[in-house]
Amino acid sequence: MVLRSARRAGFTILEILIAIVVLVLGITGIIALFPTAIESGNKTVEDSYAAAITQSVGDSLTVGLRESRYRTQGLAGGRQYTYFVFNHDGVLDQAPLNPQDFTAASGGTAQKQGALWRRDYCVILPQGPPGNRSAPAEPNFMYPVPSMVLDNASEAQKDGDADGLNQRNAGRLGSGNLVDNLAVTFMRPSSTGGALSPWVSRVYNLGRYRDLPDGQELPMGPTGTRMQKGDIRLEYRGDAIVTGATTEATIALDPYPTYSFAFTLQRARVDTNGDGRLTQADDEFSNSLYTLRVMIFKNFDRLAAHEARPGATGDVSIPRTNIRIREFVTLLAL
């Protein structure tokens, strides 16, 4: 009878260490892909939202031009401008009672309805000098109308906002002394570096409650108080959290309310001499075709925008939240 010595199969310490190193390297490589994948996913979501918002804005502007278009009357020098009512999510002022009365006074019970040029639903189509061929002479009108004062300022303060809202009033429009909202004087340094960025003081925030006429009330909020103009709508909020004797509203479940937009309008240059080319020397700007520039923002900070206003104390740059994440340019026909 022959006895054989048996060896137990197993791994040496060196083999185990090598296996661990290989495993760690593999996991590290996979983890390194996460930030890239997350960033790519975020960009895809932002692209989708931005494209959908831009399409919706363009459609609403087209509808406004076709169904609620008016002409200004009684301006100095006999000037006339075309304006229309812009109805889109993000417009907070209640719908106008008399949209055809452009020069209606503000104040008193008419405070919400007067001074149409101040309201965020009123879009005035810009005009440049007759027969103009010079791009610097063509104003860009930004909407919502920029303001040097905060949104909760009084009507009197807004009336005195000479470099902001006041640029669209009857006197300024009648004189033709218009402000170009994309001029270099309204550009501000960016906190992210690089080129200057347009100063955007106000935006149309999406997913908010619009102001209602007198006698109508917004729904009750999750904390037991009634919702107010500009509050995020209930369908975009999470469940309320009860902490002791207080009830707190949670953040929005849907990213939609974090998005906002602004847009500019400028007359478009057309081939007026019929040579098939667009040149500053030969071709004029059209009175029936406009360049629409839609700027999309995410987590826009209104207070930061106010602090970065041109002429403010100190050299304040535009924060990352107030730099447009997407921009689309198209044409809008009258």
C-alpha positions in Angstrom: 0.0 0.0 0.0 1.5 3.3 -1.2 0.8 6.5 0.7 0.6 9.8 -1.2 1.0 13.2 0.4 -1.9 15.6 -0.7 -1.4 19.3 -1.3 -4.4 21.6 -0.7 -5.2 23.9 -3.6 -5.3 27.7 -2.7 -3.9 31.2 -3.5 -0.7 32.7 -2.3 -0.6 36.1 -0.7 1.1 37.5 -3.8 -1.7 36.3 -6.0 -4.3 37.8 -3.7 -2.5 41.2 -3.8 -2.3 41.1 -7.6 -6.1 40.3 -7.8 -6.9 43.2 -5.4 -4.8 45.6 -7.5 -6.5 44.6 -10.7 -9.9 44.9 -9.1 -9.2 48.3 -7.7 -7.9 49.5 -11.0 -11.0 48.3 -12.7 -13.4 49.9 -10.2 -11.5 53.1 -10.4 -11.8 53.2 -14.2 -15.6 52.6 -13.9 -16.0 55.3 -11.2 -14.0 57.7 -13.4 -16.7 57.4 -16.0 -19.5 58.5 -13.7 -18.8 62.3 -13.8 -18.6 62.2 -17.6 -21.8 60.2 -17.8 -23.6 62.5 -15.4 -22.5 65.6 -17.2 -23.5 64.1 -20.5 -26.9 63.2 -19.1 -27.4 66.7 -17.7 -26.5 68.3 -21.0 -28.9 66.1 -22.8 -31.7 67.1 -20.3 -30.8 70.8 -20.7 -30.7 70.5 -24.5 -34.2 68.9 -24.4 -35.7 71.5 -22.1 -34.0 74.4 -23.9 -35.2 73.3 -27.3 -38.8 72.7 -26.1 -38.9 76.1 -24.3 -37.5 77.9 -27.4 -40.1 76.2 -29.7 -42.8 77.1 -27.3 -41.7 80.8 -27.0 -41.5 81.1 -30.8 -45.0 79.7 -31.2 -46.4 82.0 -28.6 -44.8 85.0 -30.2 -46.2 84.0 -33.6 -49.7 83.6 -32.1 -49.4 87.0 -30.4 -48.5 88.6 -33.6 -51.4 87.1 -35.4 -54.2 87.4 -32.8 -53.4 90.3 -30.5 -51.4 92.8 -32.5 -52.0 96.6 -32.1 -50.4 99.9 -33.1 -49.4 102.7 -30.7 -51.3 105.9 -31.0 -50.5 109.4 -29.8 -46.7 109.2 -29.7 -44.6 112.3 -30.2 -43.6 113.0 -33.8 -46.4 110.8 -35.1 -44.4 107.7 -34.6 -46.1 104.4 -34.5 -44.9 101.0 -33.2 -46.4 97.6 -33.5 -46.9 95.7 -30.2 -48.7 92.6 -29.2 -49.7 90.5 -26.2 -47.3 87.7 -25.3 -49.1 84.9 -23.5 -46.7 82.2 -22.2 -45.8 80.4 -19.0 -43.6 82.8 -17.1 -45.7 85.9 -17.8 -46.8 87.0 -14.3 -48.8 90.1 -14.9 -52.5 89.4 -15.4 -54.0 89.7 -18.9 -54.7 93.3 -19.9 -58.3 94.5 -19.9 -57.7 97.1 -22.7 -54.6 96.0 -24.7 -55.4 98.5 -27.4 -54.9 101.4 -25.0 -51.1 101.7 -25.0 -50.8 105.1 -23.3 -53.2 104.3 -20.4 -52.0 105.8 -17.2 -50.9 103.7 -14.2 -51.8 104.1 -10.6 -54.9 103.6 -8.4 -57.1 100.8 -9.4 -55.6 100.8 -12.9 -52.1 100.0 -11.5 -52.1 96.5 -12.9 -53.6 97.4 -16.2 -52.1 100.8 -17.1 -48.7 101.6 -18.6 -48.7 98.6 -21.0 -45.1 99.2 -21.9 -44.1 98.2 -18.4 -45.9 94.9 -18.3 -44.2 91.7 -19.1 -46.8 90.6 -21.6 -46.4 93.6 -23.8 -43.8 93.1 -26.6 -43.0 96.1 -28.8 -41.3 95.5 -32.1 -38.2 97.7 -32.4 -37.6 100.2 -35.1 -34.4 101.7 -36.4 -33.9 104.8 -38.5 -35.7 104.7 -41.9 -33.5 103.1 -44.6 -30.9 102.1 -42.0 -28.0 99.9 -43.1 -25.9 100.2 -40.0 -26.1 97.4 -37.4 -25.0 99.6 -34.4 -27.9 101.9 -35.2 -30.4 99.0 -34.9 -31.7 98.6 -31.3 -32.2 95.2 -29.7 -35.3 95.1 -27.5 -35.0 92.6 -24.6 -37.9 91.0 -22.9 -38.9 91.0 -20.1 -37.9 94.7 -20.2 -34.7 95.2 -18.2 -34.9 97.2 -15.0 -32.4 98.9 -12.7 -34.9 98.5 -9.8 -36.2 95.4 -8.2 -39.5 93.8 -9.1 -41.1 94.8 -5.8 -40.3 98.5 -6.3 -43.2 101.0 -6.4 -44.8 102.2 -9.6 -43.2 105.6 -9.1 -39.7 104.0 -8.8 -40.3 102.1 -12.0 -41.4 105.3 -13.8 -38.1 106.9 -12.8 -36.1 104.0 -14.0 -34.6 106.0 -16.8 -32.1 103.4 -18.0 -34.4 100.5 -17.6 -38.2 100.2 -18.0 -38.5 103.9 -18.9 -36.8 103.2 -22.2 -40.1 101.8 -23.6 -42.5 104.5 -22.4 -44.4 106.8 -24.8 -41.9 109.6 -24.5 -38.8 107.5 -25.3 -40.5 105.7 -28.1 -41.8 108.9 -29.6 -38.4 110.5 -29.5 -36.8 107.5 -31.2 -34.0 107.7 -28.6 -34.0 103.9 -28.0 -31.7 101.8 -26.0 -29.9 98.7 -27.4 -30.1 96.1 -24.7 -27.2 94.1 -26.2 -24.9 97.2 -26.6 -21.4 97.0 -25.1 -22.4 99.4 -22.3 -24.8 96.7 -21.0 -22.2 93.9 -21.1 -20.7 92.7 -17.9 -17.7 90.5 -17.0 -18.5 86.9 -16.4 -17.6 85.0 -13.2 -16.5 82.1 -15.4 -14.0 84.2 -17.4 -13.9 84.6 -21.1 -15.8 87.1 -23.1 -18.3 89.6 -21.7 -21.9 88.5 -21.3 -25.1 90.4 -21.8 -26.6 91.8 -18.6 -30.0 90.2 -18.2 -31.8 91.8 -15.2 -35.1 89.9 -15.4 -36.3 86.6 -16.9 -39.6 84.8 -17.4 -39.4 82.1 -14.7 -41.3 79.0 -15.7 -43.8 77.0 -13.6 -45.0 80.0 -11.5 -48.4 81.3 -10.6 -49.7 84.3 -12.6 -51.4 87.3 -11.0 -55.2 87.0 -11.0 -57.9 89.7 -11.4 -59.4 91.1 -8.3 -61.9 88.8 -6.8 -60.0 85.6 -7.8 -57.6 83.8 -5.5 -54.8 81.4 -6.0 -54.9 78.0 -4.3 -53.8 77.3 -0.8 -50.2 76.3 -0.4 -48.6 73.3 1.4 -47.9 75.3 4.5 -51.5 76.4 4.9 -51.1 79.9 3.4 -52.4 81.0 0.0 -50.0 80.9 -2.9 -48.8 84.3 -4.3 -47.9 85.6 -7.7 -44.5 84.2 -8.7 -44.7 81.1 -6.4 -43.8 77.7 -7.9 -47.0 75.9 -8.8 -48.2 73.1 -6.6 -47.8 70.4 -9.3 -44.1 71.0 -9.3 -43.6 70.8 -5.5 -42.9 67.8 -3.3 -44.9 66.8 -0.2 -45.0 69.2 2.8 -42.8 68.2 5.8 -44.2 68.7 9.3 -41.5 69.7 11.8 -42.9 70.2 15.2 -45.6 72.9 15.0 -44.5 74.2 11.5 -45.1 72.9 8.0 -42.4 73.4 5.4 -42.7 73.1 1.7 -40.2 70.9 -0.1 -38.3 71.7 -3.2 -39.8 71.1 -6.6 -39.8 67.5 -7.9 -39.6 68.6 -11.5 -36.6 70.6 -12.8 -38.9 72.6 -15.0 -39.3 75.5 -12.5 -35.5 75.9 -12.4 -35.5 77.1 -16.0 -36.3 80.6 -17.3 -35.8 82.5 -20.4 -35.4 86.0 -21.9 -35.5 87.0 -25.6 -34.5 89.9 -27.8 -35.9 91.2 -31.0 -34.1 93.2 -33.7 -35.1 94.0 -37.3 -33.4 91.6 -39.7 -31.3 92.7 -42.6 -32.7 91.7 -46.0 -31.5 91.7 -49.5 -33.0 95.1 -50.6 -30.8 95.5 -53.8 -31.5 91.9 -55.1 -27.9 90.9 -55.6 -28.3 87.7 -53.5 -25.9 88.9 -50.7 -26.4 90.7 -47.4 -24.0 93.5 -46.9 -24.0 96.5 -44.6 -23.2 98.9 -47.5 -26.1 97.8 -49.7 -28.9 96.2 -47.7 -31.4 97.7 -45.3 -33.1 96.3 -42.2 -36.7 95.1 -42.7 -39.9 96.3 -41.2 -41.5 92.9 -41.4 -38.8 90.4 -40.5 -37.2 90.2 -37.1 -34.3 88.3 -35.6 -35.4 86.5 -32.5 -32.8 85.5 -29.9 -34.0 83.2 -27.1 -31.7 82.8 -24.1 -32.3 80.0 -21.7 -31.2 80.1 -18.0 -31.2 77.8 -15.1 -31.5 78.8 -11.4 -31.4 82.5 -12.4 -30.7 84.8 -9.4 -32.6 88.0 -9.6 -30.8 89.7 -6.7 -27.4 88.8 -8.2 -28.6 90.3 -11.5 -29.6 93.5 -9.7 -26.2 93.8 -8.0 -24.4 93.3 -11.3 -26.3 96.1 -13.0 -24.2 98.5 -15.1 -23.1 101.5 -13.0 -23.4 99.6 -9.7 -20.8 100.2 -7.0 -17.8 98.0 -7.5 -16.9 95.7 -10.4 -19.5 93.0 -10.0 -19.4 90.1 -12.4 -22.3 88.1 -13.7 -22.6 84.8 -11.6 -22.6 81.4 -13.3 -26.4 81.0 -12.6 -27.1 84.2 -14.7 -25.1 83.1 -17.7 -27.3 81.6 -20.4 -26.9 77.9 -20.8 -28.3 77.8 -24.3 -29.1 80.4 -27.0 -31.1 80.0 -30.1 -31.5 82.5 -33.0 -34.3 82.4 -35.6 -36.4 84.7 -37.6 -39.9 86.0 -36.8 -42.1 87.4 -39.6 -44.7 90.1 -39.1 
